[in-house]
Amino acid sequence: MAGTIDKITAIGYQRKMAHILTGEMEYECPIHGFASLGECTEKYGCDIDRDEFEVMASPIDVYDPAPSLMVPDELHLLEESVGSFDGHYETGVDTLQELVDAGQTKIIAPTATITAYEDQVYHLFLRPAERFPAPGPYLRENFYAQEQAESQRYYIGLIPHGKTHINSIIDILFYFHREVQDLMTTAMESPEDLLTGVALEGTDTSAPLNADSIDEVLQTLTLYSTSLTYLLSKKDGDRLDQSIVSQLNAYLRRDDRPPLASERMTGGTPFEKVQDILDLLDNPWQEDEDRGILQSLVDDDVLPPETQDAIMDLRDTLEASLDDATDVESDEFRVALRQADEDVREGLAWLLASRLNTITATSMISHGVDVERFNMMVFFGMPRQTAEYIQSSSRAGRSHPGLVFNVFHPIRERDLSHYHFFEKYHQFLDRLVEPVSVNRWAKNSVQRTHPGLFMSLLLNHYMYRDGSGKLFFGDSAEDFLAEVDDQELEDLITRMYGGDEVPEEFGHDAEELTNLSISQIQLDDQQWTSNRLPRGAMRSLRDVDEQLPIRSEYKYRDLLETLENQS
């Protein structure tokens, strides 16, 4: 199974979590799978009549029901309030498993931050931790891995002098993309000179390229045609996006070059759009997209309109020569390139360089974004934490050597310090990672997680004991609590929070909240048990604010009903 860590809060509002975590299953529905309490999990959609379910379903004997292994990826993200809340639910799940001898789930947690990992694991799981792989006797080497001599990523630190911070970043992007465009054009106009290194005279190297054909060179250039600018805030992104459109593209148009095609990726970008951007970066050879790029270049007077079809034909030959599944050889593209008109060759160079070629993004790209074309990255100042810097800079150069520019802010003291100690900082980068900030005993955290743990006892433990009834109904829970010893509930809640590890003040708060919840359920008359609690169970680990009810005003109600009837 795969899911987000937020799903752990479902133990506080979904009784079927006991199926997964503690094996509270009695039957197997022939249509919908495991079931309990004499009814199908899809009782409102199951074709089997409720009265006949126990006859039609197959009884089962559960063996070793607890999940054997949990892998919470990117463990360092479980920090601060999210980490505190998750820690309470993790030990709550452990207690539910212990109560029915379901076994204990083992945990393997990949993380980018191993500094003080024992402390973080304690606050999340109340378990001892083992680091793997353990450090070896030699620096940067252990039994499983060793550092290679090849550089995978080059870091360059810059600080502006005589110009603003944002203008310095615009200049870097301009010179980089101009150079990519020039190399693309050179590859089209003088492929042999580029392959032999003659076209590179005057640069740091004029040696022959390590490539057998010009289409291989073009493929490599496309991997470096997209720049990624890492933003520290959305406000910086607004300024930079505006400068790209109004300033950077003006520089390119002044030299009769195509403008950049930019996109923005932040936490507020819709998931569908993010997916479309990543798909386009992973597979840039999309015919409709390329035709649209050519049309925009014609509209910008960069290309003559009559060359579009010839450019697409040459582009198709290049794509086929790069595809191992076709019979088109590199020589065929070389011949087609030599026979093409100058405008067509230049047009193909502009096309390849004008695909989605600049991304501005916030920390949302730091995790789980593995794009082969992210090989040039610019930092809009120094990130606040070393772990964030490591994670985000590792987006560049994952498959091919990457180039990372860190443009420090000239008036921020912290940025100036990082600039002056740039080499030493990167030399000891892994040792300077800050420990994860998490405290499961935070004073007010118990108030937020208690309703979920209290409801999890009712829904995912007591409800599966004989004679308990359907405890999600308030009246059933009221009758049940009248029969249960309050001290038993207090002890179980304390056990879910950590048992003997719970500090005195924290435990006292948990006991008070337990007694208050019992009283509210017995005094209130609402239909659902969860609605009788002083505060609702968390729906996610980020559910920290009071819910705001949204209702239509009376004067709009008729309008909404009319629209609904029309649909």
C-alpha positions in Angstrom: 0.0 0.0 0.0 1.1 3.5 -0.7 -0.3 6.7 0.9 0.6 10.0 2.6 1.4 10.1 6.3 -1.8 12.2 6.8 -3.8 9.0 6.4 -2.7 7.9 9.9 -5.3 10.3 11.4 -8.1 8.1 9.9 -7.9 5.9 13.0 -9.9 8.7 14.7 -12.8 8.7 12.2 -12.8 5.4 10.2 -13.4 2.1 12.0 -12.2 0.1 9.0 -8.6 1.2 9.8 -8.7 -1.8 12.2 -8.8 -4.1 9.2 -5.4 -2.8 8.0 -3.6 -2.1 11.4 -4.9 -4.8 13.7 -6.6 -7.4 11.6 -10.1 -7.0 12.9 -11.7 -9.0 10.1 -14.1 -11.9 10.3 -15.3 -12.4 6.7 -14.3 -12.0 3.1 -17.0 -10.6 0.8 -16.8 -12.3 -2.6 -17.1 -8.9 -4.3 -15.4 -6.3 -2.0 -12.9 -8.3 0.1 -12.3 -8.3 3.8 -15.2 -7.3 6.1 -16.2 -7.2 9.8 -19.1 -6.7 12.2 -21.4 -8.8 9.9 -21.4 -6.3 7.0 -19.5 -5.6 3.9 -17.1 -2.6 3.8 -19.2 -1.3 0.9 -22.5 -2.0 2.6 -24.4 0.7 0.6 -23.0 -0.6 -2.7 -22.8 -4.3 -2.2 -25.2 -6.5 -4.1 -25.4 -9.0 -1.2 -28.3 -8.3 1.1 -27.3 -7.4 4.7 -29.4 -10.2 6.2 -27.6 -12.8 4.0 -24.1 -11.4 4.2 -22.8 -13.7 6.9 -24.1 -16.7 4.9 -22.7 -15.5 1.5 -19.3 -14.3 2.8 -16.4 -16.6 3.6 -15.2 -16.7 7.3 -11.4 -16.1 7.7 -8.8 -16.6 10.3 -6.3 -13.7 10.5 -2.7 -14.6 11.1 0.0 -12.0 11.9 -2.3 -9.1 10.9 -0.2 -6.0 11.6 1.7 -4.6 8.5 5.2 -6.1 8.6 7.0 -3.0 7.4 6.4 0.8 7.1 8.6 3.0 5.1 8.0 6.7 5.9 10.1 8.3 3.1 11.8 11.7 3.7 11.6 11.3 7.5 13.2 14.7 8.0 10.0 16.3 6.8 8.2 15.1 9.9 9.2 18.1 12.0 7.7 20.8 14.3 3.9 20.5 14.7 3.4 17.8 12.0 6.1 15.7 13.7 4.5 16.1 17.2 1.1 15.1 15.9 2.4 12.2 14.0 4.3 10.9 17.0 1.1 10.7 19.0 -0.7 8.8 16.3 2.3 6.5 15.7 2.4 5.3 19.4 -1.4 5.3 19.3 -1.3 2.7 16.5 1.3 0.7 18.4 -1.0 0.5 21.4 -4.0 -0.6 19.3 -1.8 -3.4 17.9 -0.5 -4.4 21.4 -4.0 -4.6 22.8 -5.0 -7.4 20.4 -1.5 -9.0 20.0 -1.4 -8.1 16.3 2.4 -7.7 16.3 4.4 -4.5 15.9 5.1 -2.9 12.5 8.8 -2.5 11.8 10.0 0.9 10.4 12.7 1.7 7.9 12.9 5.5 7.4 15.0 7.0 4.6 16.0 10.5 5.4 18.4 13.2 4.1 19.2 14.4 7.7 21.0 12.0 10.0 22.0 14.7 12.5 20.5 13.8 15.9 18.5 11.1 14.2 18.1 9.2 17.5 16.3 12.1 19.1 13.9 12.5 16.1 13.1 8.8 16.1 12.4 8.9 19.8 9.9 11.8 19.5 8.2 10.1 16.6 8.1 6.5 17.5 9.4 6.2 21.1 11.8 3.5 19.8 15.6 3.2 19.6 17.2 3.9 16.2 19.9 2.3 14.2 21.7 4.2 11.4 22.3 2.4 8.2 24.8 2.4 6.7 27.0 3.2 9.6 30.0 5.4 8.9 33.2 3.5 8.0 36.7 4.0 9.3 37.6 6.3 6.4 36.2 9.7 5.5 33.4 9.6 2.9 33.6 5.8 2.6 31.8 2.8 4.2 31.2 -0.8 3.3 28.4 0.0 0.9 29.5 3.2 -0.9 32.5 5.3 -1.6 33.0 8.7 -3.2 34.0 8.7 -6.9 36.6 11.1 -8.4 34.2 12.4 -11.0 32.3 15.6 -10.1 28.5 15.3 -10.5 27.7 18.9 -9.5 29.7 22.1 -9.7 28.8 24.9 -7.1 29.6 28.5 -7.9 29.1 31.3 -5.4 28.5 34.8 -6.6 27.7 38.1 -4.9 26.6 41.2 -6.9 28.7 44.3 -7.0 27.4 47.4 -8.7 24.0 45.9 -9.6 20.9 44.6 -7.7 20.4 41.1 -6.7 17.6 40.3 -9.1 19.5 41.9 -12.0 22.4 39.7 -11.3 20.2 36.6 -11.6 18.7 38.0 -14.8 22.2 38.4 -16.2 23.2 34.9 -15.4 20.1 33.5 -17.0 20.6 35.6 -20.1 24.2 34.6 -20.6 23.4 31.0 -20.0 20.5 30.7 -22.4 22.3 32.8 -25.0 25.2 30.4 -24.9 22.9 27.4 -25.3 21.3 29.1 -28.2 24.7 29.8 -29.8 25.8 26.2 -29.3 22.6 25.0 -30.9 23.2 27.3 -33.9 26.8 26.2 -34.2 25.8 22.6 -34.1 23.4 23.2 -37.0 25.7 25.5 -39.1 29.2 23.9 -38.4 28.6 20.4 -37.0 32.1 19.1 -37.9 33.8 22.1 -36.4 31.9 21.6 -33.1 32.7 17.8 -33.0 36.4 18.4 -33.6 36.6 21.3 -31.1 37.6 23.9 -33.7 34.4 25.9 -32.9 35.4 26.0 -29.3 38.7 27.8 -29.7 38.9 30.7 -27.4 37.1 28.8 -24.6 38.6 26.7 -21.8 38.9 23.8 -24.1 39.2 23.1 -27.8 39.6 19.4 -27.5 37.3 17.2 -29.7 34.0 16.4 -28.1 33.3 13.0 -26.7 30.5 12.3 -29.2 30.3 10.3 -32.4 27.7 12.4 -34.2 26.1 15.8 -34.1 22.7 14.5 -33.2 24.3 13.1 -30.0 25.6 16.6 -29.3 22.2 18.1 -29.9 20.6 15.7 -27.5 23.2 16.6 -24.8 22.5 20.3 -25.4 18.8 19.8 -24.9 19.6 18.4 -21.5 21.1 21.7 -20.5 18.6 24.0 -22.2 16.4 24.3 -19.1 17.3 26.5 -16.2 15.8 26.1 -12.7 15.7 29.1 -10.3 15.1 28.3 -6.7 13.0 30.9 -4.8 13.0 31.5 -1.1 9.6 33.1 -1.2 6.6 33.5 -3.6 7.2 37.3 -3.5 10.7 36.8 -5.0 9.1 34.6 -7.6 6.6 37.4 -8.6 9.5 39.8 -9.1 11.6 37.4 -11.0 8.8 36.2 -13.3 8.0 39.8 -14.1 11.7 40.5 -14.8 12.0 37.5 -17.1 9.1 38.7 -19.2 9.9 42.5 -19.3 13.7 42.5 -19.0 15.3 39.2 -20.0 13.1 38.5 -23.0 13.8 42.1 -24.1 17.5 41.4 -24.1 17.0 38.3 -26.3 14.6 40.1 -28.7 17.1 42.9 -29.0 19.6 40.3 -30.5 16.9 38.8 -32.7 16.7 35.7 -30.5 13.6 33.8 -29.3 12.3 34.7 -25.9 12.2 32.2 -23.0 9.3 29.9 -22.2 8.9 30.0 -18.5 6.7 28.3 -15.9 6.2 28.6 -12.2 6.0 25.7 -9.7 5.0 26.5 -6.1 2.9 24.9 -3.4 -0.1 26.8 -4.8 0.3 25.4 -8.4 -2.5 22.9 -9.2 -1.3 19.3 -9.2 -2.5 18.8 -12.8 -0.4 21.7 -14.0 2.7 20.5 -12.1 2.2 17.1 -13.7 1.9 18.6 -17.2 5.1 20.6 -16.7 7.1 17.6 -15.5 5.7 15.4 -18.3 6.8 18.0 -20.8 10.3 18.2 -19.3 10.6 14.4 -19.2 9.4 14.1 -22.8 10.1 17.3 -24.8 9.6 15.5 -28.2 5.9 16.3 -28.5 4.9 17.3 -32.0 1.9 19.5 -31.1 4.0 21.4 -28.6 6.8 21.9 -31.1 4.4 23.2 -33.8 3.0 25.7 -31.2 6.6 26.9 -30.5 7.3 27.4 -34.2 4.1 29.4 -34.6 5.0 31.6 -31.7 8.5 32.1 -33.2 6.8 33.1 -36.5 4.5 35.5 -34.6 7.6 37.1 -32.9 9.2 37.6 -36.3 12.1 35.3 -35.4 11.3 32.8 -38.2 9.8 33.3 -41.7 6.5 31.5 -41.9 7.3 29.5 -45.0 10.0 27.5 -43.1 7.7 25.8 -40.6 7.1 22.6 -42.5 10.7 22.1 -43.5 11.8 22.7 -39.9 9.3 20.1 -38.7 10.6 17.6 -41.3 14.2 18.1 -40.1 13.0 17.9 -36.5 11.3 14.5 -37.2 14.5 13.2 -38.8 16.5 14.2 -35.7 14.0 12.6 -33.3 14.1 9.4 -35.3 17.9 9.3 -35.3 17.9 9.6 -31.5 15.3 6.8 -31.1 16.9 3.4 -30.9 13.6 1.8 -31.9 13.8 3.3 -35.5 16.1 2.4 -38.4 17.1 6.0 -39.0 20.9 6.4 -38.5 22.8 9.5 -37.4 24.3 9.8 -40.9 20.7 10.4 -42.3 20.2 13.4 -40.1 23.7 14.7 -41.0 22.8 14.5 -44.7 19.4 16.1 -44.1 21.1 18.9 -42.1 23.6 19.5 -44.8 20.9 19.7 -47.5 18.6 22.0 -45.5 18.5 25.8 -46.1 20.2 28.1 -43.7 16.9 29.4 -42.3 15.7 25.9 -41.7 18.9 24.9 -39.8 18.6 28.1 -37.7 14.9 27.5 -37.1 15.6 24.0 -35.8 18.2 25.4 -33.4 15.7 28.0 -32.2 13.0 25.3 -31.8 15.2 23.1 -29.6 16.3 26.0 -27.5 12.8 27.4 -27.1 11.1 24.4 -25.5 10.1 24.9 -21.9 13.5 26.3 -20.8 13.2 28.2 -17.5 11.4 27.2 -14.3 11.0 29.3 -11.2 10.1 27.2 -8.2 9.9 27.2 -4.4 10.7 24.4 -2.0 8.0 22.2 -3.4 10.5 20.8 -5.9 13.0 19.8 -3.2 11.5 16.3 -2.8 10.4 13.8 -5.3 11.2 15.8 -8.5 13.7 13.9 -10.6 14.0 15.6 -14.0 16.9 14.7 -16.3 16.9 18.2 -17.8 17.4 20.0 -14.5 21.2 20.5 -14.9 21.5 24.2 -14.4 20.2 25.8 -11.2 20.3 29.3 -9.7 19.6 30.1 -6.1 17.8 33.3 -5.3 19.8 33.7 -2.2 20.9 31.2 0.4 18.1 28.9 1.8 17.5 29.1 5.5 18.6 25.6 6.4 21.5 23.4 5.2 19.1 20.4 4.8 17.0 22.5 2.5 20.0 23.6 0.5 21.2 20.0 0.1 17.8 18.7 -0.9 17.1 21.5 -3.4 20.5 21.6 -5.0 20.4 17.9 -5.6 17.6 18.5 -8.1 20.4 19.5 -10.5 22.9 17.0 -11.9 21.0 13.8 -11.1 21.9 12.0 -14.3 24.4 14.4 -15.9 26.9 16.9 -14.4 25.1 19.8 -13.0 25.9 23.5 -12.6 24.6 25.3 -9.5 24.9 29.1 -9.1 24.3 30.5 -5.6 23.7 34.2 -6.0 24.0 35.6 -2.5 22.0 38.6 -1.4 24.6 41.5 -1.0 23.1 43.0 2.1 22.1 40.0 4.1 24.8 39.1 6.7 24.0 35.4 6.6 24.4 35.3 2.8 27.7 37.3 3.1 29.0 34.8 5.6 28.2 31.9 3.4 30.0 33.6 0.5 33.2 34.2 2.5 33.2 30.6 3.7 31.8 29.1 0.5 34.5 26.4 0.0 34.7 25.4 3.6 30.9 25.3 3.9 30.6 22.9 1.0 33.6 20.8 2.2 31.7 20.1 5.5 28.2 20.3 4.1 27.0 17.0 5.5 28.2 17.9 9.0 26.4 21.2 9.1 22.9 19.8 8.7 20.7 21.1 11.4 18.9 18.5 13.6 15.2 18.1 12.9 13.1 20.2 15.3 10.3 18.0 16.8 9.0 17.6 20.3 6.2 15.2 21.0 5.6 16.7 24.5 4.8 20.2 23.2 2.4 21.7 25.6 -0.7 22.2 23.4 -0.2 19.3 21.1 -2.2 16.9 23.3 -5.3 19.1 22.9 -5.2 18.6 19.1 -4.5 14.9 19.0 -6.6 13.7 22.0 -9.9 13.6 20.1 -8.5 11.4 17.4 -6.9 8.9 19.8 -10.0 8.8 22.0 -12.2 8.1 19.0 -9.7 5.5 17.7 -10.2 3.5 21.0 -13.9 3.5 20.4 -14.0 2.8 16.7 -10.9 0.6 16.2 -10.7 -1.3 19.5 -13.8 -1.4 21.7 -16.2 -1.5 18.8 -14.8 -4.9 17.8 -15.4 -6.3 21.3 -18.6 -8.3 21.9 -21.7 -6.3 22.9 -20.1 -2.9 22.3 -22.5 -1.8 19.6 -21.9 0.8 16.9 -20.0 3.3 18.8 -20.0 5.9 16.1 -23.6 6.6 17.2 -23.6 9.0 20.1 -26.3 7.1 22.1 -24.4 3.8 21.7 -21.2 5.4 22.9 -23.1 6.9 25.8 -24.4 3.5 26.9 -21.0 1.9 26.5 -19.1 4.5 28.4 -21.6 4.1 31.3 -20.4 0.5 31.6 -16.6 1.1 31.2 -14.3 2.2 34.0 -13.1 5.7 33.4 -9.7 4.8 34.8 -9.3 2.1 32.2 -9.8 4.8 29.4 -7.4 7.2 31.1 -4.8 4.5 31.4 -5.2 3.5 27.7 -5.0 7.1 26.5 -1.8 7.6 28.6 -0.4 4.3 27.1 -1.2 5.6 23.6 0.8 8.7 24.3 3.8 6.8 25.6 3.0 5.2 28.9 5.8 5.7 31.4 7.6 8.1 29.1 4.7 10.7 29.4 5.8 13.7 31.5 3.6 14.5 34.5 2.0 17.7 33.2 1.4 16.2 29.8 -0.2 13.1 31.3 -2.4 15.3 33.6 -3.7 17.2 30.5 -4.5 14.0 28.7 -6.4 12.7 31.7 -8.5 15.9 32.0 -9.3 15.7 28.3 -10.4 12.1 28.6 -12.7 12.9 31.5 -14.1 15.9 29.6 -14.7 13.8 26.5 -16.6 11.2 28.5 -18.7 13.8 30.2 -19.5 15.5 26.8 -20.6 12.3 25.2 -22.9 11.5 28.2 -24.4 15.0 28.3 -24.8 15.9 24.6 -27.6 14.6 22.4 -26.1 14.8 18.9 -26.4 11.8 16.7 -22.7 11.2 16.0 -20.2 10.5 18.8 -17.5 12.7 17.1 -19.9 15.7 17.2 -20.3 15.4 21.0 -16.6 15.8 21.7 -15.3 19.2 22.7 -13.2 19.2 19.6 -13.3 17.1 16.4 -10.7 14.5 15.5 -8.0 15.6 13.2 -8.6 14.9 9.5 -4.9 15.4 8.6 -1.7 16.2 10.5 -2.1 19.7 9.2 -5.6 20.1 10.6 -4.7 22.7 13.2 -7.3 25.5 12.7 -10.9 25.6 13.6 -13.2 24.7 10.7 -15.0 27.6 9.2 -18.6 26.8 8.0 -19.4 28.0 4.5 -23.0 28.5 3.6 -24.9 30.3 0.9 -26.9 33.2 1.9 -30.7 32.9 1.7 -30.9 35.3 -1.3 -28.6 33.1 -3.4 -30.2 29.8 -2.4 -32.8 29.9 -5.2 -30.2 30.7 -7.8 -28.0 27.7 -6.7 -31.0 25.4 -6.7 -31.9 26.5 -10.2 -28.4 25.9 -11.5 -28.3 22.5 -9.9 -31.7 21.5 -11.5 -30.4 22.7 -14.9 -27.4 20.5 -14.6 
